[in-house]
């Protein structure tokens, strides 16, 4: 259920990975030749996909504009949305 303790805990794990990806993106903008940072970015991007898919299957889509699938019925009207937690 959205807003449950499990929902918040799973969302927090995704948010931690998202934070690291943003920081690595900023770093790589100024250090594009750092192979270890590129590898870490790719590992975290893969981890994010592995976390997001089951989360979305349980709780609904996280991203709009076709970046997340939705089940029937349309799930975007189910609150709270990930950015509201």
C-alpha positions, 0 to 999 in steps of 0.5 A: 500500500502506498504510504506504508512503512514498506513503501517508504523503506523501498522508496528510500533505497531508490532515493539513495541510489538516485542521489548517488547518480546525481552526484556522479553525474555532476562529477563526471561532467567535470571529470569525464575520463574517470573510468572508475566513476563511469563504472560506478555510475553504470553499476548504480544505474543498473541497481536503480533499474533493479529496484524500480521495476518491482517497486512500480509493480507493487505501488505504481509508476514513478516517472511520467512521459512514458518512462514508467509503465502503468497497470490498468486502471490508470495509476497516476491518480493514486496518491501519495506520489513518490515525490510527496513522501 
